[in-house]
Amino acid sequence: MLSLKLPPGRSRLSLAGRVMLLVGLTLALSFLLLGTVIDHLMRQHFARQDASELAVVAESVRSILAQQPPEAELARLQAALQRAVVGHHGVYFALYSRTDQLLYLAQGPDLGPLLHTRVQSRLDPELLQPWQAQGHSYRGIALSSTLSDGQEVKLLLAGKMDFHLQFIAKFRQTLWLIMACAWLLTMISAWLAITWGHRPLLLLSRQIRSISADRLDIRLQPERVPAELKELVVAFNAMITQVESGFRRLTHFSADIAHELRTPLTNLATQAQVALSQSRSNDEYREILYSGLEEYERLTKMVGDMLWLAKTDNGLIVPNLTRLTLQTEILALFDYFEPWAEEAGVRLTLAGQASLQGDRDMLRRALSNLLANAIKYSQAHTKISVTLEQGPALVGIRITNQGAPLTQAQLARLFDRFYRADPARPGSGDSSGLGLAIVKSIIEVHKGSISVDSHLGLTSFSLSLPRG
């Protein structure tokens, strides 16, 4: 029995589990990426906001330095610089000379960490330097500036980050909580959707489980399933139809075998009983043995035919292809059947020429069975005509005889095993009913086809074979 097995170690996770795992991982990665992007954008936003505020203060300080004359008093300069941060909460600055001498320090944290950083000519959010001091967080920048007399100084600017960091931490906590809830809600929705989506599969499974050997006539309804399952249902119905047909043929075949074997076995048993019923002469015993031998030969031929058909059904028969001239092969068969045909009052005729690639023994057997069948069931004083047709790709063989007409029902089953169109017809009792089935198998082994028709007593077998 053919069975599909998973490789060792391969997980047998259910379809729903696989989908849920994929959805869960995809959502988690998506939310993680989204949260990271939002966090980064928010940090950039606050950095730009701080940079913008520091830029306003820097511009104000530079304006004051440019407006104050060189001889201005220090107290007056400091008073003017204090006004530079009015309205800017949490912003601090300091002025240092080129030799790092403190010129001015606004009230606030020590901006010393910025003193040793690179002096920048422009204020960009990416250039802000963060640091911590006394439990607070700051970020700032060292800018170059000039006094009214042209002397260069260092302008250190910094802003407190505590509020922004607290807001970011709270926002991050809220964001991840919302995303976790959204992930959970989406997973529940996905599970419900998958369960609802798999419901047709569960219904199909129940219907399939109801099919048994005695209920092979049950068919699934493709119009009642989703579009994605229609092809599966149609394919399953086609498979069940083939199984039902094969099961029916097997049942009939078994019954036919029992019927066909019963007659010769009964004859053998009867002959043995007759032989043992009383003492007989040697000639009488010899006659009984000869009669039994005929039955054994009939059984042997029947078993051989059945084995040959079984091999063809399983693709074990491979033709030995050679180039054959059909008129030569058929004339040789005519010579073999001529005495029997003359005895039956039947004339054999051949028309046409053809050649093909085929197995000589198989094709001779098929043609012999057809000729024997035609002679057996032909009316006296008629002819059996064999017509050959050579085509570009196919070769046609047509065997026609005059006999009793056959109905459409008989023609439909003529190639079935153990089938006899009319058991009462002369010669039917001598046949096992396997001859035409063997003919069909031989033709199919050669990738050909065979058909039969009957009209006004003329029965014709038409064979079509590849030319090769």
C-alpha positions in Angstrom: 0.0 0.0 0.0 1.3 3.4 -1.0 1.5 5.9 1.9 2.9 9.3 2.3 5.2 9.7 5.3 6.8 12.8 6.7 10.6 12.8 6.9 12.0 11.9 10.4 11.9 14.9 12.7 9.5 16.9 10.5 6.9 18.7 12.7 3.3 17.5 12.2 1.8 20.9 13.1 -1.8 21.3 12.0 -2.7 23.6 9.2 -4.4 25.9 11.7 -1.3 25.9 13.9 0.9 26.7 11.0 -1.3 29.6 9.9 -1.5 30.9 13.5 2.3 30.6 13.9 2.9 32.5 10.6 0.3 35.2 11.4 1.7 35.6 15.0 5.3 35.9 13.8 4.3 38.3 11.0 2.3 40.5 13.3 5.0 40.5 16.0 7.7 41.4 13.5 5.4 44.1 12.0 4.5 45.6 15.4 8.1 45.5 16.5 9.2 47.3 13.3 6.3 49.8 13.6 7.1 50.5 17.3 10.8 50.9 16.5 10.1 53.3 13.7 7.6 55.3 15.8 10.1 55.5 18.7 12.9 56.7 16.3 10.7 59.3 14.6 9.5 60.6 18.0 13.1 60.9 19.2 14.0 62.7 16.0 11.0 65.0 16.5 12.1 66.1 20.0 15.7 66.4 18.8 14.6 68.8 16.1 12.4 70.6 18.6 15.3 71.1 21.0 17.6 72.1 18.2 15.1 74.7 17.0 14.8 76.2 20.5 18.6 76.2 20.9 18.9 77.9 17.5 16.6 80.7 18.7 18.7 81.3 21.8 21.9 81.1 19.8 20.6 83.7 17.4 19.6 85.9 20.3 23.0 85.6 22.0 24.9 86.3 18.8 22.7 89.3 18.1 23.4 90.7 21.6 27.2 90.1 21.2 27.2 91.8 17.9 25.3 94.9 19.2 27.4 95.4 22.4 30.4 97.7 21.8 33.8 96.4 22.9 34.0 98.9 25.8 30.7 97.9 27.2 30.7 97.1 30.9 30.7 93.5 31.9 27.6 94.0 34.2 25.8 95.5 31.3 26.7 92.6 28.9 25.7 90.0 31.5 22.3 91.7 32.0 21.8 91.7 28.2 22.7 88.1 27.9 20.3 87.1 30.7 17.5 88.4 28.5 18.5 85.9 25.7 16.8 83.0 27.5 13.7 84.8 28.7 10.7 82.7 27.7 12.9 79.5 27.1 12.4 77.1 30.0 15.2 74.6 30.5 17.7 76.2 28.1 21.2 77.2 29.3 24.3 78.7 27.7 27.8 79.8 28.4 30.5 81.8 26.7 34.2 80.8 26.7 37.2 82.4 25.1 39.3 80.6 22.6 41.6 79.7 25.5 38.6 78.1 27.3 38.4 81.0 29.8 34.9 81.5 31.1 33.3 84.7 30.0 29.7 84.2 31.0 27.7 81.3 32.5 23.9 81.5 32.8 22.4 80.1 36.0 22.0 76.3 35.5 24.0 73.1 35.1 27.7 72.9 34.4 28.2 72.9 30.7 31.8 71.8 31.0 31.2 68.5 29.1 30.5 70.5 26.0 33.7 72.5 26.3 35.8 69.7 24.9 33.5 68.7 22.1 34.1 69.8 18.5 33.0 73.4 17.8 30.3 73.3 15.1 29.5 76.0 12.6 25.9 75.1 12.3 23.2 73.7 14.6 21.7 70.3 13.5 19.7 67.9 15.5 22.2 65.1 14.7 25.1 67.2 16.2 23.6 67.5 19.7 25.6 65.8 22.4 23.7 64.1 25.3 25.0 63.8 28.9 23.7 63.4 32.4 24.5 65.5 35.5 23.0 65.5 39.0 20.2 63.1 38.0 19.1 65.2 35.0 19.6 64.6 31.3 20.8 67.3 28.9 21.9 67.6 25.3 23.7 70.5 23.8 26.3 71.8 21.3 29.3 74.0 21.1 29.0 76.7 18.5 31.5 79.4 17.2 30.5 83.0 17.7 32.2 86.4 17.5 32.1 89.6 19.6 31.6 93.0 18.2 35.4 93.5 18.0 35.8 90.3 15.9 37.1 88.2 18.7 36.0 84.5 18.4 34.4 82.9 21.4 32.7 79.5 22.1 29.0 79.5 22.6 27.9 76.5 24.6 24.1 75.8 24.4 22.2 73.0 26.2 18.6 72.0 26.9 17.1 69.8 29.6 15.7 66.5 28.3 13.9 65.3 31.4 10.4 66.1 30.2 11.0 64.7 26.8 12.5 61.5 28.1 9.6 61.0 30.6 7.1 61.6 27.8 8.9 59.1 25.5 9.0 56.5 28.3 5.3 56.9 29.0 4.5 56.9 25.3 6.6 53.9 24.6 4.9 52.0 27.4 1.5 52.9 26.1 2.4 52.1 22.5 3.7 48.6 23.3 0.6 47.9 25.5 -1.7 49.0 22.6 0.4 46.9 20.2 0.2 43.8 22.5 -3.5 44.2 22.8 -3.8 44.6 19.0 -1.6 41.5 18.5 -3.8 39.5 20.9 -7.0 40.7 19.3 -5.7 40.0 15.8 -4.6 36.5 16.8 -8.1 35.8 18.3 -9.7 37.1 15.1 -7.3 35.0 13.0 -8.1 31.9 15.0 -11.9 32.5 14.6 -11.4 33.1 10.9 -9.3 30.0 10.5 -11.8 27.9 12.4 -14.7 29.2 10.4 -12.7 28.8 7.2 -11.9 25.2 8.0 -15.5 24.3 8.7 -16.2 23.2 5.1 -13.2 20.8 5.4 -14.6 19.3 8.6 -18.0 18.8 6.9 -16.2 17.2 3.9 -14.3 14.9 6.3 -17.6 13.7 7.9 -19.1 13.1 4.5 -16.0 11.2 3.3 -16.1 9.0 6.5 -19.6 8.0 5.6 -18.4 6.4 2.4 -17.7 2.7 2.7 -17.4 -0.4 0.4 -21.2 -0.8 0.4 -21.9 2.9 -0.1 -19.6 3.8 -3.0 -22.5 5.6 -4.8 -22.2 8.6 -2.4 -20.9 11.8 -4.1 -19.8 15.1 -2.6 -21.6 18.2 -3.7 -19.1 20.7 -5.3 -21.7 23.4 -5.4 -21.9 23.4 -1.6 -18.3 24.0 -0.9 -16.1 27.2 -1.3 -14.5 27.8 -4.7 -11.0 26.8 -3.3 -12.4 23.3 -2.5 -14.4 22.7 -5.7 -11.5 21.2 -7.6 -10.7 18.9 -4.7 -14.3 17.7 -4.5 -14.5 17.1 -8.2 -11.2 15.2 -8.2 -12.4 13.1 -5.2 -15.7 12.3 -6.9 -13.8 11.2 -10.0 -11.6 9.0 -7.8 -14.6 7.5 -6.1 -16.3 6.9 -9.5 -13.2 5.0 -10.6 -13.0 3.1 -7.3 -16.7 2.2 -7.6 -16.2 1.0 -11.2 -13.2 -1.0 -10.3 -14.9 -2.5 -7.2 -17.9 -3.4 -9.3 -15.7 -5.0 -12.0 -13.8 -6.9 -9.3 -17.0 -8.1 -7.8 -18.3 -9.3 -11.2 -14.9 -10.7 -12.1 -14.8 -12.7 -8.9 -18.3 -14.0 -9.5 -17.4 -14.8 -13.2 -14.2 -16.7 -12.1 -16.2 -18.8 -9.6 -18.8 -19.5 -12.3 -16.2 -20.4 -14.9 -14.2 -22.6 -12.6 -17.2 -24.4 -11.3 -18.1 -26.1 -14.6 -14.8 -27.8 -15.3 -14.3 -28.7 -11.6 -17.8 -30.1 -11.5 -17.0 -32.1 -14.7 -13.8 -33.4 -13.1 -15.6 -34.4 -9.9 -18.4 -36.1 -11.9 -15.9 -38.1 -14.0 -14.0 -39.2 -10.9 -17.2 -40.3 -9.3 -18.3 -42.2 -12.4 -14.8 -43.9 -12.6 -15.0 -45.0 -9.0 -18.6 -46.1 -9.1 -17.7 -49.5 -10.5 -14.9 -51.5 -12.0 -14.1 -50.6 -15.7 -11.8 -51.7 -18.4 -8.6 -50.0 -19.2 -10.0 -48.4 -22.3 -12.9 -46.9 -20.3 -10.4 -45.6 -17.7 -8.3 -44.2 -20.5 -11.3 -42.4 -22.0 -12.2 -40.9 -18.6 -8.6 -39.7 -18.2 -8.6 -38.1 -21.6 -11.8 -36.3 -20.8 -10.3 -35.0 -17.6 -7.2 -33.9 -19.4 -9.3 -31.7 -21.7 -10.8 -30.1 -18.6 -7.4 -29.5 -17.1 -6.1 -28.0 -20.4 -9.2 -25.7 -20.4 -8.4 -24.7 -16.8 -4.7 -24.1 -17.6 -5.6 -21.9 -20.6 -8.1 -19.9 -18.5 -5.6 -19.4 -15.7 -2.9 -18.4 -18.2 -5.2 -15.9 -19.8 -6.1 -14.4 -16.4 -2.5 -14.1 -15.4 -1.7 -12.4 -18.7 -4.5 -9.9 -18.3 -3.4 -9.2 -14.7 0.1 -8.4 -16.0 -1.2 -6.0 -18.6 -3.3 -4.3 -15.9 -0.2 -3.7 -13.9 2.0 -2.6 -16.8 4.2 -5.6 -16.7 3.9 -6.5 -20.4 6.3 -4.6 -22.6 6.0 -5.3 -26.4 9.1 -6.3 -28.3 8.7 -4.0 -31.3 9.8 -5.0 -34.7 8.8 -3.9 -38.2 5.9 -6.1 -39.4 4.2 -6.4 -42.8 0.6 -7.0 -41.8 -0.5 -8.7 -45.1 2.2 -11.3 -44.6 1.2 -12.0 -41.0 -2.5 -12.2 -41.8 -2.0 -14.5 -44.8 -0.1 -16.8 -42.5 -3.1 -16.8 -40.1 -5.4 -17.5 -43.1 -3.3 -20.6 -43.8 -3.8 -21.7 -40.2 -7.6 -21.0 -40.1 -8.4 -22.1 -43.6 -9.4 -25.7 -42.7 -11.7 -24.5 -40.0 -13.2 -21.8 -42.2 -13.9 -24.3 -45.0 -15.6 -26.6 -42.5 -17.7 -23.7 -41.4 -18.5 -22.7 -45.0 -16.8 -19.3 -44.6 -14.4 -17.6 -47.0 -11.4 -15.5 -45.9 -10.5 -12.4 -47.9 -7.8 -9.7 -47.5 -7.6 -6.2 -49.0 -5.0 -3.5 -48.7 -1.4 -3.3 -47.4 0.2 -1.9 -44.3 3.2 -2.2 -42.0 4.0 -1.1 -38.5 6.2 -1.5 -35.5 4.7 -4.1 -33.2 5.2 -7.3 -31.2 4.7 -10.2 -33.6 3.5 -12.7 -31.1 1.1 -10.3 -29.4 -0.5 -9.0 -32.6 -0.8 -12.6 -34.0 -2.6 -13.5 -30.8 -4.9 -10.6 -31.1 -5.7 -11.2 -34.8 -6.1 -14.9 -34.1 -8.6 -14.3 -31.4 -10.6 -11.9 -33.7 -10.5 -14.3 -36.7 -11.5 -17.3 -34.5 -14.3 -15.2 -33.1 -15.4 -14.2 -36.6 -15.3 -17.8 -37.9 -17.1 -19.2 -34.8 -20.1 -16.8 -35.1 -20.3 -16.3 -38.9 -23.2 -17.7 -40.9 -22.4 -20.4 -43.5 -21.7 -19.4 -47.1 -20.5 -15.9 -46.0 -17.1 -14.3 -46.1 -14.8 -12.7 -43.5 -13.1 -9.7 -44.9 -9.9 -8.2 -43.5 -9.1 -4.6 -44.7 -5.8 -2.9 -44.1 -5.4 0.9 -44.3 -2.0 2.6 -44.2 -2.1 6.2 -42.8 0.7 8.8 -42.2 0.7 8.1 -38.4 -1.8 5.2 -37.8 -2.6 1.8 -39.3 -6.1 0.6 -39.5 -7.3 -3.0 -39.5 -10.9 -3.9 -40.0 -12.3 -7.4 -39.6 -16.0 -7.9 -40.7 -18.2 -11.0 -40.6 -21.8 -11.8 -41.3 -23.7 -13.2 -38.3 -26.4 -12.6 -35.8 -26.9 -8.9 -35.1 -25.7 -7.5 -31.7 -27.5 -5.0 -29.6 -25.9 -1.8 -28.3 -26.0 -3.3 -24.8 -24.1 -6.3 -26.0 -21.6 -4.2 -27.9 -20.9 -2.1 -24.8 -19.8 -5.1 -22.8 -18.2 -7.2 -25.6 -14.7 -6.6 -24.3 -15.5 -7.3 -20.7 -13.9 -10.3 -19.1 -15.9 -13.5 -19.1 -18.7 -11.8 -21.0 -20.6 -13.7 -23.7 -23.0 -11.8 -25.9 -25.3 -14.8 -26.1 -24.4 -18.0 -24.2 -26.9 -19.9 -26.4 -25.0 -19.0 -29.6 -23.1 -21.9 -31.1 -19.6 -22.2 -29.8 -20.2 -20.0 -26.7 -19.8 -22.9 -24.4 -16.3 -23.6 -25.7 -15.1 -20.1 -24.9 -13.9 -18.7 -21.6 -15.0 -15.2 -22.5 -11.5 -13.8 -22.2 -10.5 -13.7 -25.9 -11.8 -10.2 -26.7 -10.5 -8.8 -23.4 -7.0 -10.1 -24.3 -7.4 -8.5 -27.8 -8.2 -5.1 -26.2 -5.3 -5.4 -23.7 -2.8 -6.2 -26.6 -4.0 -3.2 -28.6 -3.8 -0.9 -25.6 -0.3 -2.2 -24.8 0.6 -1.0 -28.4 -0.9 2.5 -27.6 -3.8 1.8 -30.0 -7.5 1.5 -29.8 -10.2 -0.9 -30.8 -14.0 -0.6 -31.4 -16.8 -2.7 -32.6 -20.1 -2.0 -34.4 -22.9 -4.2 -35.7 -25.4 -3.2 -38.4 -27.8 -5.5 -40.2 -25.9 -8.6 -39.1 -22.5 -7.2 -40.2 -20.2 -7.1 -37.2 -16.9 -5.2 -37.7 -14.0 -4.9 -35.3 -11.9 -1.8 -36.1 -8.3 -1.5 -34.8 -6.2 1.6 -34.9 -2.4 1.2 -34.2 0.5 3.6 -34.3 2.6 3.2 -37.4 5.8 3.6 -35.5 
